[in-house]
C-alpha cells in the first residue's frame, strides 16, 4: 500500500449533527506545491454512551 503525505492538516471545525448521529470535521491541508485543499469528513458515531 502506498501513502502520500499531502501536507500539514488543521482541523477547522468539528460539529456534531444530532439528527443523523454523525460528527463532521472540516480539515484544511496546506502544501507549497499544491496549494490549499479543504476536506469535509463525516463519520457516524458508533459508540453509544
Secondary structure as UniProt FT lines:
FT   STRAND          8..17
FT   TURN            18..21
FT   STRAND          22..31
FT   TURN            32..34
FT   STRAND          35..44
//
